[in-house]
Amino acid sequence: MGGAGPVSAAVRERRRRLVEAAGIDPAAAAVVLRQEHGAEVLRVADAPGDAPGDGALWVRADGSKRSASVRTADCVPILIVDLQGRAAAAVHAGWKGTARGIASRAVEAMAGVGIDPADLLAALGPAILRCCYEVETPVLDRVAAACWDTPDLAEPAGAAGRVRLDLHAANRAQLLRAGLAPARIHAAPWCTKCRGDLFFSYRRDGSAAGRHMAVVGPAAIEGPP
């Protein structure tokens, strides 16, 4: 859904078609989270255009014609939906956001308005997986500190001082700690770097990489399933 630069009319049209194909009210204009790898959680409300924040967006089923979305090109897109139909969130979780607990923060934002984390369902989308995601050990240390010493987050890589990090496992650990039930956390099995036939990848393609888009909005959260 476009690259990292300015958004063209063609990209905006593709975004509109995605929202429509997802079964979201076409009037629910997608507020798009900027890719700044932070940990701020914003409510969509009536924010115009692209969101001025960088970690997660959440939307409440209060009649607002807005949907929340994130764009990624190796980082983990996470969609969180309240099964009682009251709210949903879109989260951008690269290693920096993960180290700052962005998945947990999104759950806490919804809990702050009375939504029980036990009523939430989360989907972790395609991302660069452990097989291809090499980082230096200080990165692992920062992520592990936000995951309460969760085992099996990484394995040694070929070079000294480097490991293969599992961002899906790290964010799953945060969601579990935040109160989600294990059976309500689902992860896509595809690695964006491996699957060049299906996905963009910054690690594979560099600055020329496109972006994926994950979106959640009113039609998906109005009323219980």
N, C-alpha and C positions, 0 to 999 in steps of 0.2 A: 504493500500500500504506500508506494513512494519510497524515496531514499531519505537521507538525513537532511537534505536541503529544503528549499522553499517548496510549498505544496502547489502543484499545478491544478488547473481545472480538471484535467483527465484523472488525476489522483483523487480529487474530491468526488468525482462521479463514481469511481471504483469504491470509495468508502460508502457512498450512499447505497450502492447496489449490495454491498456486503451487509449493511444494516438490514436492508429489506430481505435479503436471502436468509438471514438469521432469524426471521420471524419477529423482528422488533418493529414496533410502530414506526413507519417511515417518517413521521413527524418528529421522532426522537433523535434530534441531531446529535451526532457523536462528538462528545468532548474528548479530545485526544491528549493523552498525557505525554509531555515532552520527555525525551530519553536523557535524563540527567543523573540517574543512578543514585538517587537520594532516598530519604525515608519520611517524607512529608505525606500525610494522608489528607486528601481534600474531599469535601463533599461537592458533587457536581452542581447541585442546586440550579441556578440560572447563569452559571459562568459562561460568558461568550467565547466562542472560538476555542483555540487550543488552550489547555489548562496551564495556569502559570506555576504549576508545581512539578514534582518529579518522582514521587514514589508510588502512590496509589490513589485511585479515585473510587468513591462509593456513591451510590445513588439510592434514594429512598423512594418507595412506592407511594408518593404523595401527590400524584397528578402532574409532576414535572415532566415535560416532554424533552427529556435529555437521556442519553445513554452514555455509559462510561467505557473507555477503550484504552488500550495500550498498544504500542508498536515495539517489536523486538526483532533482533537479528542474531540471536544466540542466547540472549538472556531468557529467563523463564517468565512467560506470561501466565498469570494466575487469575482465574475467574472464580469468585466466591458468591454463592447464591443462598439466600435464606429460604428454606423449604416451606416456610409459612407465607412467603410472598411479600415480605416487608422491605427488603433491601438487597443489594448486590454490590460487588466491588470488582474492579479490575486492577491488578497489581503488576508492576514491572520489577522483577527480581533478578538483577545481575548480582555479581558477587558483592559489590559494595552495598546495595540495598539489602541483600541477605544478611550481611554482617551487621547491618543496622536494625535488623528485625522487622523488615517491612511487612512480611506476611502476618506476623503477630499483631503489628500495629493496625493493619486493616481490620482484623477481627475485633480488636479492642475498640476501634471507632464505632463499629456496629453494636458491640455490647454496651457502649456508652449511651445508646438510645433504647436499651431494653431488649436487644435481640440476643437470645441465648446461643452461644457458640455451638451447642449441641444440635441446634436446628440448621447449621450451615453445611453446605456441600461445596467442595473445592475441586477445580480441575486445573492441573498443571499442564500447560501446553508444550508443544515441541520446543526443544532447546538444545544447546550443545550439551552432550551427556558425558559421563565419566570417561568414556572411551577416547574422547578427543579434547577434553578440557584440561590442559596443563597449566598450572599456576605455580608460583613460588611458595615455599612453605609459610612465609609470613601471611600470605593471603588465606591459606588454610587455617592458620591460627586465629585470624580475625573472624572468619566464618564459624569455626568451631566454638568460639566463645559465645556466639549468639545462638548456639544450638545445644547448650548444656551438655557438652561432652558426649554428644551422640556418636556411637561407634560407627565405623565403616563409612565415613564421609569421603574418604580418599584412599588412594593406593599409590605407591611409589611410581614415578615416571622414569624414563631412561636416564635423564641427566640428574646429577647431584643437586639437591636443594629444590627439586621440583616434584610435584605430585599431580595426579589426576583427580580433580575435585568433582563431586556429585552434587550439583546444585538442586536437583530434584529431591534428593534425600535430605539436604539441609532445610529446604522449605517445608517439606513434609514434617520434619521434626518440630519446626516452629508452629505449624498448624495444629499438630497434636498437643503441644504444650499449651496452646491458646484455647484448647477445649473441643476441637473437632473430633468426631469419632473416626477411628481408623478406616472403617468401611466407607466413609464419605469423603475420602481423599483419593482422587484418581489422577494418574499421570500418563501422558502420551508416551509411547515407547520409542519415538523416532528421534534420532540425533540430527540436528540441523546441518552440522558440518559433514557428516557421512552422506546424508541424503540430498545431494545436489540436484537430483531429479525432481525433488519436491519442495525444497526449502532454500531460503537465502541464508547466508552465513557470513558474518563479519570476519571470523577467524579464517575462513576459506577464501573469501572474495575481497577482503579489505574494504576500502572506502567506497568501492563500486557496489557493494551489497545493497540489495533492496531491503524492505522491511515487511514483516508480517503484522497483522492487526488482529487483536482479539477484542470482542465487544460484547457488552451485556447491557440490557436496557429494559424499559417498562413492560414490554410484552412478555418477557421472561420472568418477571417478578410480581405480576398482578394476580394475587390470589394463590391459594395453596394448589399444589399439583393434583 
